[in-house]
Amino acid sequence: MAKKFFELRAKMTPEALKRVESMAQTMLAEMPLNKLRQARGLSQKMLGEVLQVQQPSIAKMEKRTEMYLSTLRSHIEAMGGELDVVARFPDGTVKISNFSDLGKAARV
């Protein structure tokens, strides 16, 4: 008979729980758009309705390797998120601020 997840988790050592949590956070930190949409509980059709485009447009967008930041921003915002552009260097991280107002003029 199958065991329930909470029963299995209760038997794990604190070290194993910490390791699993770390792995889960790593997976959540890097995710393609389609997986992010699914994790947010949205279908392509639902997201298309929010963005006022057809479902095939969402499918096409999720397969792209390049797109405008404004397109990506609207996609993320339609899922309830916020897009930040960040540059990572060996000596630190910098948030690129000239993209923060991108698209806001069109929404006003």
N, C-alpha and C positions, 0 to 999 in steps of 0.2 A: 504494500500500500504506500502511496506517495505521502511524504512528510510535508508539513506546512513550513513555509519559509521561516516564520518567526521561531519555530521549534529548532530548526537547524542553526539559525543565527544565535539562539540562546546558548547553544553548545560550543560556540566559537570562543577561542581565547581572546583576550583584549588585544594582543598583538595581531591576530588574524583579522579582527574587526577593524583595526586601524589600517592595516594593509589594504583591505577590501574598500574601505572608505576612500583611501588615497587613489586607488585605481579608478573608482567611480568618478571622483572629482577630475581626474586626468581625462577620462573619456568625455565628461560633460564640458570640459574646457575647450576641447577641439571637436567640432561637429559640423558636418556638411549641412547646407540649408535644408535639405529634405528631411534629415534626421532631426534637426532643430524644430522644424514645423511639426513633425510627428510627436516629438517630446512635449510640445506645447498643446497637443491634443487637437490639432487642426488638420483638416483634409485640404487637398489642393483646391477643391471647389469652394470651401469655406473661405480660404485665404483669397481666392480670386474674387469672391463677392465683396470682401472688405476693400480690395484694391481696385474694384470695378473693372476686372479683366476676366477673360474666359479661363477655365481650368487648364487648357493646353499651354497658355502663356505662362502659367505658374510652373508647369512641368519643364518647359523650355528654359525658364529662368534658373531653375534649380540645377540644371545640367551645365550651365555656362561656367567657364573658367575665368572669364573676364566680364565685367559689367561696370556701368557708371556707379559711383558712390551714391548718387541720389536714388538710383533704382534699388540698390542694396538697402539703403536707409529706409525707404518706403516699405520694403519687404519686412524688415525687422520691426518697424513701428506697427505694421499691421498685425504682427504677432504679439504686440504689447511690450516690445523692447525698445532699447535705445542703442544707437550705433555710435561707438567711439573709434577714432582712428588713432592707433598708438604705434610709435616707433620704439623698438627695443634695441639697446646698444649694450656692449659689455659693461659699461660704467653706469647704466641707468635706463629708465624708461621715460619717454616724452609723449604726452598726448598732443596730437596735432590739432590746434584750435581753429585754423581757418576753414575746417570742414564742419564745425559745430553749428553754423547757421545755414548750412547747405539745405536748400529746399524750403526753409521757413518763409522766405519772401513769397513763394508760390502759395503757401497755405494761409497767409494773412488776408 
